[in-house]
Amino acid sequence: MSDITERILFSGKVQGVGFRWTTERIAARLFLRGFVCNLPDGRVETVVAGSAVSIQQLVEKLQERFGLGLTDVQRQTLEPAHEFTEFVIRR
């Protein structure tokens, strides 16, 4: 099965709570590649490449961990798939 790339925007209480750090750790365990960064409007952006199943697991684990602090998750598949070599926190 081929990899896909998604841009995922997380809204809610996602800055200043360890969200990027947690995302990086979970993504590494799931062998995902890409980046996570804070946006000026208070959201967190993740661009992630890997299997669709692993990306879904990332989203579910973040929803589990941050619970009601997450008020919205917007997902968009990017074409063509991006080639990342690792998952990093962008500052």
N, C-alpha and C positions, 0 to 999 in steps of 0.2 A: 504494500500500500504506500502511495506517495505522500510526502509531507505537504501540508498546507501552511499558509501564513494568515494570521488574524490580527486585526487591530482591535483591542478591547479597552473600552473606557469605563473606569469604575468611578462612581459618584458616591458621596456621603462623607462619613468621617474616615477619610483614607489618607490624609496627610498628617504627619506628626504622631503616628501610632504604630510605626514599624511595618507599614504595608509593603513598601518597596523591598525591604530586607526579607520579609516573609515570602513575597512573590519570588524573589531570586532563589531562595533556598528550596522552595517547592518545585520551581521550574527545573533546577539542577537535578533534583531527584527523579524527575520525570523525563530527563534527557531532552528538554526543550531548549531552543535557542532564541535569542532576540534581546529585547531590552524592556525596562520599566523606568518611567520617569514621572515626576510631578508636573502638572500643568499649572499655569498661572491662575486659572479659574477655580482651582481647588480639587479638580479631578486628578486621577492617576491614569496615565496611558501605558498600555503594554502592547508591544508588537512582538508576537511570538510565533515561532515556526516549529513544526513537529507533526506528530500524528494527530488526527482529529480527536481520537480517544484521550490522548495525553493532555491536549488543550482543554477539553471538557473537564478532565480531572482537576486541572489547575484551577479553573473557575469554581468548581464545586468545593475544593479545599479552601479557597479564599472566602467563599460565602460561608462555609462552616466556621472558619476561624474568626471572621469579622462580623458575622451575624447581622444584627439590625443596624450596624454602622454602615453597611452597604445599602444605599437607597436605590441604585440603578446600575445595571451592567449593559453596555451597548457593545455588540459584537459585529464586526465587518470582516469578511474574507477579502484578502488582498490578492490581486492578480498582477503579474505572475508571483509565485512564491518567492520570498526573499531568501537569500543565502546568508545565514548567520553562522558563526562558528562556535559561539558560546552565548550564555545569557548573562547580561550585565545590568547594573543600575547606572542610569545616566543621570548626571547632576545638572 
